């Protein structure tokens, strides 16, 4: 069969590309010609990207076009479902409180300490179960991630899925490396890094249901994404999703003015205007601060940020009936040593 016989015939002056080129055309034709992908189209597009079924140039063109157009909630849900489709069919034990999957920007934090691991461990110490997930070094920020902090504490820098599940079973908290859990993810990250701009994967990767989680805490930066993320989570069937406008897009709440939502409802959290978390995002320093907060040796702004962030995880998991109740549970877990004990169990491989 000749090439002309495989190419659809179209009227003169028009173009109709087959395959992934049609997907690029749908989202990349400009303000008047582009359209949103359906849920199924978005799912198929992400599946093709993960499977390496498109060329790097096509993948880059698609990511840039989506960046220019912006994602709709149904597109985010479709992209996320494709990521979920390839994750290992390993679920956490049903024993204990419902599992919460928590993530912020995968490119980490650079202008503040990384406290995501501290919040997850404190929530576990207070009776919750939390799986935090991220990937390797990623732009555009190239910041410190929870995995960097885990490594600085003596844990694995790139745990296998089985190792992450072991952490969860021992301590109630775990960190998952998305590159280990999602086939094709690392290859796609290389292309994203070359593109250099945030795109749809930066949002969708935060919504993956690792170990079968049905409850979520999702961090982001821009207020326009609160409703999109909430709507995508609703379409994906989340039992409860707390959307956090966190520090540098992380899932750590700003202690001065914490902002966390379930749908359109803002959670009731105390504000301390002027309280700002500052400090370097260095992994070693973040690890030291994690230990200090959990041991009750740091009672300032960092401790406040960790307590607030643990509280929303406890609320998301149903351990606490409200975010304020979650704060009380988190503070008690610091005071009686359960936070530090949970960290010791997580690191005890």
Buried (B, 14 or more C-beta within 10 A) or exposed (E): EEEEEEEEEEEEEEEEBEEBBEBBBBBBEEEEEBEBBBBEBBBBBBBBBBBBEBEBEBBBBBBBBBBBBBBBBBBBBBBBBBBBEBBBEEEBEEEBBBBBBBBBBBBBBBEBBBBBBBBBBBBBBBBBBBBBBBBBBBBBBEBBBBBBBBBBBEBBEEBEBEBBBBBBBBBBBBBBBBBBBBBBBBBBBEBBBEBEBBBBBBBBBBBBBBBBBBBBBBBBBEEEBBBBBBBBBEBBEBEBBBBBBBBBBBBBBBBBBBBBBBBEEEBEBEEBEEBBBEBBBBBBBBBBBBBBBBEBEBEEBBBBBBBBBBBBBBBBBBBBEBBBBBBBBBBEBBEEBBBBBBBEBBBEE
